[in-house]
Structures are given as structure tokens and as C-alpha cells.
């Protein structure tokens, strides 16, 4: 019988500035944690996967440099604030080499499985985004209504106070 441990990808070795780093692929748990911490990049991944685009390391760096550093930190198991700060100071070529290794380890069969999952999840994601937008709009309207209700009350009190003097 085959063990799941027999098929877990081995880390890729990437040489940066004369030093070898073991670069591991990200797990679903890693990705969920990163997206939860950096929600601004969720649409980036969803859009790229839904359109069948290959997410390039350069596009990823542009989307969120801090997230890119965190991904590299997760992948090389160096996640302290000091290590993340060091990763952010790496030259772009070194960062891209590390991100490319992360991508290879995270999606060893390409983006196909991710595209299928995103296609299935897209209706749910769309509903969640629509509901969040509706809730934000309702909240904005409520604040606007509350603000408008307070303004006439203040004016009315001043008029009333002025007429009783």
C-alpha cells in the first residue's frame, strides 16, 4: 500500500547569493491563512484562476510585495518579522527565483486543479462578495441617515432655544 508520505513533493533547492534554501510548496492551509491575513489579494487569485491565467511571480510581486515576502517566508520556513524584513530586501531576481520554486512546489501539475476548484467556487464567491457589498452599502446608508437625522435636530434645537429667550 502506498503512503501519502510517498507522494509529498520534496522541497526544491534554490541558490540565493551562494546559499542554498529548501523551498517547500504551499499547502491549502498555508494559502487560506495568507488570504485571510491579506484579503486584498483574494480577488487577484480568483480572477487569474477563473480566467485560466497563469499567475506569474512578477504579477504576484506587484499585487502585494508583503504577501510575496510572506509566501517566501512560509515556503522556506523563515517567518519571523526579522526574516520577513530580510526577504523584502532581496533583489527582485532572487525573490522571483524563490517564488517560482514555491509555485512549482505548490502546483506540481500546473494550475489545472486550481482552475477547476475556482470554477466550482466562483458562484459561491460571487454570492459572498455580493452580500458583503450589500451589507457595506446598507451600513453606509444607515450612517448617512443617522448623520442627516442629527443635523436637523441640532438646527431645530437652536431655533427653539432662540425663540424662548
C-alpha positions, 0 to 999 in steps of 0.5 A: 500500500502506498503512503501519502508520505510517498507522494509529498513533493520534496522541497526544491533547492534554490541558490540565493547569493551562494546559499542554498534554501529548501523551498517547500510548496504551499499547502491549502492551509498555508494559502487560506491563512495568507488570504485571510491575513491579506484579503486584498489579494483574494480577488487577484487569485480568483480572477487569474484562476477563473480566467485560466491565467497563469499567475506569474511571480512578477504579477504576484510581486506587484499585487502585494510585495508583503504577501510575496515576502510572506509566501517566501517566508512560509515556503522556506520556513523563515517567518519571523518579522526579522526574516520577513524584513530580510526577504523584502530586501532581496533583489527582485531576481532572487525573490522571483527565483524563490517564488517560482520554486514555491509555485512549482512546489505548490502546483506540481501539475500546473494550475489545472486543479486550481482552475477547476476548484475556482470554477466550482467556487466562483458562484459561491464567491460571487454570492459572498462578495455580493452580500458583503457589498450589500451589507457595506452599502446598507451600513453606509446608508444607515450612517448617512441617515443617522448623520442627516437625522442629527443635523436637523435636530441640532438646527431645530434645537437652536431655533427653539432655544432662540425663540424662548429667550 
